[in-house]
Amino acid sequence: MIRVLFVCLGNICRSPIAEGVFCELVKERNLEKYISCDSAGTAAYHTGSLPDRRMRSVAEGHGIKLTHQARQLCQKDFADFHYLLAMDTSNFDHIRKESFKYLGSYLPESQLYLYRMFDPERLGSSIVPDPFYDQLPAFEEVYRIVRRSGTSFLDFLIEKHGLQGNEV
Protein backbone atom coordinates (compact mmCIF):
# COMPACT_ATOMS: atom_id res chain seq x y z
CA MET A 1 0.00 0.00 0.00
CA ILE A 2 1.36 3.39 -1.05
CA ARG A 3 0.54 5.91 1.68
CA VAL A 4 0.27 9.63 0.84
CA LEU A 5 0.04 12.50 3.34
CA PHE A 6 -1.08 16.01 2.36
CA VAL A 7 0.18 18.77 4.67
CA CYS A 8 -0.81 22.43 5.12
CA LEU A 9 -0.72 24.76 8.13
CA GLY A 10 -3.94 24.08 10.05
CA ASN A 11 -5.35 21.05 8.22
CA ILE A 12 -8.74 22.67 7.62
CA CYS A 13 -8.53 24.06 4.05
CA ARG A 14 -5.87 22.97 1.58
CA SER A 15 -4.74 19.57 2.84
CA PRO A 16 -8.27 18.19 3.50
CA ILE A 17 -9.44 19.19 0.01
CA ALA A 18 -6.25 17.73 -1.48
CA GLU A 19 -6.92 14.51 0.44
CA GLY A 20 -10.60 14.39 -0.57
CA VAL A 21 -9.92 15.09 -4.24
CA PHE A 22 -7.04 12.62 -4.38
CA CYS A 23 -9.15 9.88 -2.77
CA GLU A 24 -11.80 10.47 -5.45
CA LEU A 25 -9.19 10.29 -8.22
CA VAL A 26 -7.84 7.03 -6.76
CA LYS A 27 -11.39 5.59 -6.68
CA GLU A 28 -12.04 6.68 -10.28
CA ARG A 29 -9.06 4.61 -11.36
CA ASN A 30 -9.93 1.67 -9.07
CA LEU A 31 -6.64 1.95 -7.21
CA GLU A 32 -7.93 1.93 -3.61
CA LYS A 33 -6.20 -1.36 -2.88
CA TYR A 34 -2.84 0.22 -3.81
CA ILE A 35 -3.05 3.81 -2.54
CA SER A 36 -4.35 5.41 0.64
CA CYS A 37 -4.12 8.98 1.86
CA ASP A 38 -4.55 11.25 4.85
CA SER A 39 -3.85 14.87 5.73
CA ALA A 40 -2.29 16.81 8.59
CA GLY A 41 -1.25 20.30 9.57
CA THR A 42 2.09 21.61 10.73
CA ALA A 43 0.29 23.49 13.56
CA ALA A 44 -2.25 22.30 16.11
CA TYR A 45 -4.57 25.33 15.83
CA HIS A 46 -7.62 23.35 14.71
CA THR A 47 -6.98 19.83 16.04
CA GLY A 48 -10.21 17.84 16.02
CA SER A 49 -12.10 20.33 13.84
CA LEU A 50 -13.82 19.57 10.56
CA PRO A 51 -12.51 21.34 7.46
CA ASP A 52 -13.48 25.00 7.01
CA ARG A 53 -17.18 25.28 6.11
CA ARG A 54 -16.33 27.14 2.89
CA MET A 55 -13.99 24.33 1.78
CA ARG A 56 -16.63 21.75 2.67
CA SER A 57 -19.15 23.70 0.59
CA VAL A 58 -16.84 23.82 -2.44
CA ALA A 59 -16.05 20.12 -2.06
CA GLU A 60 -19.75 19.20 -1.85
CA GLY A 61 -20.35 21.22 -5.01
CA HIS A 62 -17.97 18.80 -6.72
CA GLY A 63 -19.50 15.69 -5.16
CA ILE A 64 -16.90 15.26 -2.38
CA LYS A 65 -17.80 15.09 1.30
CA LEU A 66 -14.99 16.20 3.62
CA THR A 67 -15.24 14.54 7.04
CA HIS A 68 -11.58 14.57 8.06
CA GLN A 69 -10.85 15.92 11.54
CA ALA A 70 -7.81 18.18 11.69
CA ARG A 71 -4.67 16.77 13.24
CA GLN A 72 -1.07 17.84 13.60
CA LEU A 73 1.86 16.23 11.78
CA CYS A 74 3.59 13.84 14.17
CA GLN A 75 6.69 11.67 14.38
CA LYS A 76 4.79 8.53 13.36
CA ASP A 77 3.89 10.13 10.01
CA PHE A 78 7.51 10.00 8.89
CA ALA A 79 7.50 6.21 9.19
CA ASP A 80 3.93 5.63 8.03
CA PHE A 81 3.84 7.63 4.78
CA HIS A 82 5.77 7.08 1.57
CA TYR A 83 4.98 10.56 0.21
CA LEU A 84 4.48 13.84 2.04
CA LEU A 85 3.05 16.64 -0.06
CA ALA A 86 3.38 20.17 1.28
CA MET A 87 1.00 22.90 0.17
CA ASP A 88 3.57 25.70 0.40
CA THR A 89 7.24 26.39 1.11
CA SER A 90 6.65 27.13 4.79
CA ASN A 91 4.99 23.73 5.24
CA PHE A 92 7.76 22.10 3.20
CA ASP A 93 10.47 23.66 5.40
CA HIS A 94 8.61 22.69 8.57
CA ILE A 95 8.32 19.07 7.42
CA ARG A 96 12.05 18.98 6.58
CA LYS A 97 13.00 20.37 10.01
CA GLU A 98 10.70 17.94 11.79
CA SER A 99 12.04 15.00 9.80
CA PHE A 100 15.58 15.93 10.82
CA LYS A 101 14.50 16.27 14.45
CA TYR A 102 12.79 12.87 14.49
CA LEU A 103 14.90 10.88 12.04
CA GLY A 104 18.32 12.52 12.32
CA SER A 105 18.25 13.19 8.58
CA TYR A 106 16.09 15.04 6.09
CA LEU A 107 13.45 13.18 4.13
CA PRO A 108 14.79 12.22 0.71
CA GLU A 109 13.69 14.28 -2.29
CA SER A 110 11.82 11.20 -3.52
CA GLN A 111 9.50 11.37 -0.48
CA LEU A 112 8.80 15.09 0.12
CA TYR A 113 7.32 17.34 -2.55
CA LEU A 114 5.65 20.69 -2.97
CA TYR A 115 2.25 19.50 -4.22
CA ARG A 116 1.84 22.22 -6.81
CA MET A 117 5.00 21.05 -8.58
CA PHE A 118 2.66 18.45 -10.10
CA ASP A 119 0.26 21.12 -11.43
CA PRO A 120 0.67 21.31 -15.22
CA GLU A 121 -0.75 24.85 -15.11
CA ARG A 122 1.36 26.23 -12.23
CA LEU A 123 3.00 28.92 -14.40
CA GLY A 124 6.02 29.17 -12.11
CA SER A 125 4.07 29.06 -8.84
CA SER A 126 5.04 26.25 -6.52
CA ILE A 127 2.47 26.85 -3.78
CA VAL A 128 -1.18 26.08 -3.26
CA PRO A 129 -2.45 29.43 -1.93
CA ASP A 130 -4.10 29.50 1.49
CA PRO A 131 -7.71 30.69 1.01
CA PHE A 132 -8.51 30.97 4.75
CA TYR A 133 -8.67 34.77 4.85
CA ASP A 134 -10.26 35.07 1.43
CA GLN A 135 -13.69 34.70 -0.15
CA LEU A 136 -15.37 31.64 -1.70
CA PRO A 137 -13.78 32.07 -5.18
CA ALA A 138 -10.34 31.48 -3.61
CA PHE A 139 -11.57 28.15 -2.21
CA GLU A 140 -12.84 27.18 -5.66
CA GLU A 141 -9.42 28.05 -7.14
CA VAL A 142 -7.71 25.84 -4.55
CA TYR A 143 -10.05 23.01 -5.56
CA ARG A 144 -9.01 23.44 -9.22
CA ILE A 145 -5.32 23.51 -8.29
CA VAL A 146 -5.47 20.35 -6.16
CA ARG A 147 -7.56 18.59 -8.80
CA ARG A 148 -4.95 19.27 -11.50
CA SER A 149 -2.07 18.48 -9.13
CA GLY A 150 -3.77 15.31 -7.92
CA THR A 151 -4.38 14.02 -11.43
CA SER A 152 -0.75 14.58 -12.34
CA PHE A 153 0.55 13.15 -9.05
CA LEU A 154 -1.58 10.04 -9.49
CA ASP A 155 -0.18 9.57 -13.00
CA PHE A 156 3.31 9.91 -11.45
CA LEU A 157 2.54 7.19 -8.89
CA ILE A 158 1.03 4.88 -11.50
CA GLU A 159 4.12 5.18 -13.67
CA LYS A 160 6.66 5.02 -10.84
CA HIS A 161 5.08 2.02 -9.14
CA GLY A 162 3.76 0.22 -12.24
CA LEU A 163 0.19 0.31 -10.97
CA GLN A 164 -2.68 -0.82 -13.11
CA GLY A 165 -6.17 0.39 -12.39
CA ASN A 166 -9.19 0.83 -14.53
CA GLU A 167 -10.97 4.07 -15.25
CA VAL A 168 -14.62 3.91 -14.26
Buried (B, 14 or more C-beta within 10 A) or exposed (E): EBBBBBBBBBBBBBBBBBBBBBBBBBEBBEBEEBBBBBBBBBBEEBBEBBBBEBBBBBBEEBEBEBEBEBBBBEEEBBEEBBBBBBBBEBBBEBBBEBBEEBEEEBBEEEBBBBBBBBBEEBEEBBBBBBBBEBEEEBBBBBBBBBBBBBBBBBEEBBEEEEBEBEEE
